[in-house]
Amino acid sequence: MLITALFYSGLAIGQLHRPTKKEFLAAIKDSLPTDSWQICNTGNSFYTKDTLCLYKMVLNSSGHIDLNNQYYNCCKVMRWHFTGKKTMFQFEQEWCTTQLKTGDIYAEDIKIKIAEEDGKTILKRYWHKKLLDSYYIIDLANVTLSNNQKTRAITMVRIK
């Protein structure tokens, strides 16, 4: 916990924009009802990394998800889909097989709580009233991907 606190403190000094609860909720609302947020999960890194950056999914000019925008050579993607400002679900997709595979991790709604504590915005996720995980939301930014497409990114630090 001390390492996370020191790491988080160091990040707050840099160029990041630490969003307020209101700004984070606006980003969620902006992605409703169809957009998801994704992160590469090769090697189950979603579960092992302390710092996570989820990108709002980008559609290419033909209306398909541009898989090479940020995750070139990424075979597994974890997706978060917010269904409201208090609920979401997550699932994992595998892209590198001959047929797209989708596995529901939490098919039922995950309850979310967003709070501001000590000047920090915190996201807590609950499933069947049990805390799954919680994160400091340390950045919410408009970004340009490697193929010049524009999207948004949420950077979070896992609270241990």
Sequence and secondary structure as in RCSB ss.txt:
>XXXX:A:sequence
MLITALFYSGLAIGQLHRPTKKEFLAAIKDSLPTDSWQICNTGNSFYTKDTLCLYKMVLNSSGHIDLNNQYYNCC
KVMRWHFTGKKTMFQFEQEWCTTQLKTGDIYAEDIKIKIAEEDGKTILKRYWHKKLLDSYYIIDLANVTLSNNQK
TRAITMVRIK
>XXXX:A:secstr
 HHHHHHHHHHHHTT     HHHHHHHHHHHTTT  EEEE GGGHHHH SEEEEEE  B TTSSB TTTT TT  
EEEEEEESSSSEEEEEEEE SSSS EEEEEEEEEEEEEEEEETTEEEEEEEETTEEEEEEEEEEEEEEE TTS E
EEEEEEEE  
